[in-house]
């Protein structure tokens, strides 16, 4: 990324990601925002399999990536930097980045512009940090019961239910506060 290079818009970034995915690309697209934050999008066989922004990965990195205004980027063919099994589908990632939603993907909880699948990714990350490996199973069970998250009260109810399912109700309250801090 050389000095004097013109800045690309987030629209240019999205078009490049769409092009790489359509061409079954495998590699990593690296970038730098106009405020000097680094990001990377790993693509394997045309599917986005990893996203990072600064120190964030997964769903939280997607939220930051969607807020980029200007950036420089380049792709590194064949090198897949990281794989995150918790990422939503490539189509859902592109929807999040463009701000579009399909008829099957509803908008996030009231008061946020965060789709339900991203909120669940944040909840899963924070639950794993708080409860350890068992959180993945607990989240899967509770996500199936909860369905889509339409209001902040749904997010709170879900985090409290995860704490109860772990046998530590106080952890549910702590999880709610952690998630709230991340999405505000």
RADA-V770950 format. One record per helix or strand of 2 or more residues. SS is the DSSP state (H for helix, E for strand). FROM is the first residue (numbers start at 0). TO is the last residue. If there is no record, write none. Layout:
BEGIN
SS_FROM_TO + SS_FROM_TO
END
This chain:
BEGIN
E_7_8 + H_9_21 + E_26_32 + E_37_43 + E_46_52 + E_55_56 + H_58_64 + E_69_76 + H_89_97 + H_115_130 + H_133_145 + H_151_164 + H_168_182
END
